[in-house]
């Protein structure tokens, strides 16, 4: 009888610890994965040159001989290279 009682108490303790851990990691994950938080962190890490580069795109059309079109660009649609 005493052994069953101890097993039940251990199972409850483990269940509560697991539940607490899952809830706390879930809350942390929600904060860390918030789109607003990720965007703010990305923008804060960017330089002014990187911010400006995102506002200036090119129209990749082979209009001039020897014109280099980026490999990732789709001909005829605007192209803005990503920030490395």
C-alpha angles and dihedrals in degrees: 000000000000092000091053090050092051092048090051092050091048091049091051092048092050091046093051092047091050092048091049091049093048093049094048095047090046091054091048091048091051092052094045094046097046107128091223092052093048092048092049092049092049093048092047090054094051125096122229090253090055092050092050092047089062091060096052116069134167132228103229103218121144091236098142130043110259094016109156115226115196113250092235094051124102111224111249098018128093115266129202115177117229124250110258 
